[in-house]
Amino acid sequence: MSTAGTPTTTRTLDAAAPVRLSSIEVRLITLTLVRPFETSFGRVDARVVPLIRMVADGVEGWGEVVADTQPLFGAETITTARHVLADCFIPALLNRPLSAVTDVAAALRRFKGHQMAKAGLELAFMDLAARSRGISIREAIGGTRTAVPVGVSLGIEQTIPILVDQVLAHVAQGYQRIKLKIKPGWDLDVVGAVRDAYPKGWLSVDANTAYTLADTEHLRQLDAFDLLMIEQPLAHDDMVDHAALQRALRSDICLDESIPHARAAAHALALGSCRLINIKIGRVGGYTEALGIHDTCQTRGVPVWCGGMLECGIGRAHNLALASLPNFSLPGDISASKRYWHRDVITSPFDVAADGTVAVPSGPGIGVTIDHDFLESITIDHQQFTA
């Protein structure tokens, strides 16, 4: 099945034959970060990760829900995701024929919001569908790259020298772009010090909604650092103030939280709210909306890139498949598994090559093998729903 309106790619988003899901599992695991990750809205030392496993006709598919324990990045939480999955979304999918990932989106469309929970199901079904055809998700969605350029996102540190050391260490590892988390009181001096130490490379900043339009003159000072972008400086649901801010800045604004679906992307571009868009497949509801945002931006000549949500290897594999699409022309926040986790849930963790790229898995589906013994050892809860 080819999707309508795709600018340059042919896609096969359906399974080899219509399926009826025999079971859907929701599994909670815990993973501890190698080092704490701090943003404008808080510090993360570990993650509870909800994983989705679908089974149909002996074929399985895996997805990941990127919601956190508290509604800080977005409104969803692990608790709300588990509720809508168990009480609304999973019952809507069991006992009905599903031919394609777009059928999953259609079955869930009447339910408002909860994009992260929807994404977990879409990701799992896309994995299952591609496996049933014996092809990778990259092939299924029309990806053109076998390896994608990557950058790294660095959190707020205790001191500027510690951050500069982190920057230089990651540059030495080959990362093609450095992204710094900023907030009021941790911005101009920080960016200036990093730019002095890293004078010629791609550098961007991410405010995670920490500023208001009243900070325009302050943010305008970031223009001096030749940034690749300023990501989500204003409110998570704003486009109008971002448009005013973009007119005042030379630096490109990139929107993340403000773009929950393709329609929002079209509105933001029409308003001039940004010049770049960060597509997080786990945040926007899965493949249906992620592909729609990609195509909307590609048609308008607007570059996109793939952001990260501290995913384990399952979500990271989906990110890599998505980032293989042609309009993902800027390094994404995919990074190596060891950047985040002492041990990942896949048998062959992702690593960054010397040229600053990560290989896109070529096996069926997400193309990675789950480390089931380790997964069982870190599971804290498990629910299974059967048809």
LINRA-V508873 format. One record per backbone hydrogen bond with DSSP energy under -0.5 kcal/mol. NH is the residue of the N-H (numbers start at 1). CO is the residue of the C=O. If there is no record, write none. Layout:
NH_CO / NH_CO
This chain:
6_3 / 12_140 / 13_1 / 15_99 / 19_98 / 22_55 / 23_55 / 24_385 / 25_53 / 26_383 / 27_25 / 27_51 / 28_381 / 29_49 / 30_378 / 31_47 / 33_45 / 34_340 / 37_44 / 39_42 / 42_39 / 44_37 / 47_31 / 49_29 / 49_47 / 50_48 / 50_65 / 51_27 / 51_49 / 52_63 / 53_25 / 54_61 / 55_23 / 56_59 / 59_56 / 61_54 / 63_52 / 65_50 / 66_64 / 68_76 / 72_70 / 78_68 / 81_77 / 82_78 / 83_79 / 84_80 / 85_81 / 86_82 / 87_83 / 88_84 / 89_84 / 90_85 / 92_88 / 93_89 / 93_90 / 94_90 / 95_21 / 96_93 / 98_19 / 101_13 / 103_100 / 104_100 / 105_101 / 106_102 / 107_103 / 108_104 / 109_105 / 109_106 / 111_108 / 112_110 / 118_114 / 119_115 / 120_116 / 121_117 / 122_118 / 123_119 / 124_120 / 125_121 / 126_122 / 127_123 / 128_124 / 129_125 / 130_126 / 131_127 / 132_128 / 133_129 / 133_130 / 134_130 / 134_131 / 135_130 / 137_365 / 140_136 / 141_137 / 142_138 / 142_139 / 143_138 / 144_324 / 145_324 / 148_358 / 150_356 / 151_332 / 152_177 / 154_152 / 154_179 / 156_38 / 163_159 / 164_160 / 165_161 / 166_162 / 167_163 / 168_164 / 169_165 / 170_166 / 171_167 / 172_168 / 173_169 / 174_171 / 175_170 / 176_150 / 178_202 / 179_152 / 180_204 / 181_154 / 182_206 / 183_186 / 186_183 / 191_187 / 192_188 / 193_189 / 194_190 / 195_191 / 196_192 / 197_193 / 198_194 / 202_176 / 204_178 / 205_229 / 206_180 / 207_231 / 208_231 / 209_232 / 210_207 / 211_233 / 215_212 / 216_213 / 219_215 / 220_216 / 221_217 / 221_218 / 222_219 / 223_220 / 224_221 / 225_222 / 226_223 / 228_203 / 229_203 / 230_252 / 231_205 / 231_229 / 232_254 / 238_235 / 243_239 / 244_240 / 245_241 / 246_242 / 247_243 / 248_244 / 248_245 / 249_245 / 249_246 / 254_230 / 255_276 / 259_256 / 260_258 / 265_261 / 266_262 / 267_263 / 268_264 / 269_265 / 270_266 / 271_267 / 272_268 / 273_268 / 274_268 / 275_253 / 276_253 / 277_303 / 278_255 / 279_277 / 279_305 / 280_278 / 281_279 / 283_280 / 284_280 / 286_281 / 290_286 / 291_287 / 292_288 / 293_289 / 294_290 / 295_291 / 296_292 / 297_293 / 298_294 / 299_295 / 300_296 / 301_298 / 302_297 / 303_301 / 304_327 / 305_277 / 307_279 / 307_305 / 316_312 / 317_313 / 318_314 / 319_315 / 320_316 / 321_317 / 322_318 / 323_319 / 324_320 / 324_321 / 325_322 / 328_325 / 329_304 / 329_327 / 330_304 / 332_149 / 333_306 / 334_332 / 337_350 / 338_350 / 339_336 / 340_337 / 341_337 / 342_32 / 347_369 / 349_347 / 353_357 / 356_353 / 358_148 / 360_146 / 365_135 / 367_364 / 371_345 / 372_370 / 375_371 / 376_372 / 377_373 / 378_374 / 378_375 / 379_376 / 380_28 / 381_28 / 383_26 / 385_24 / 387_22
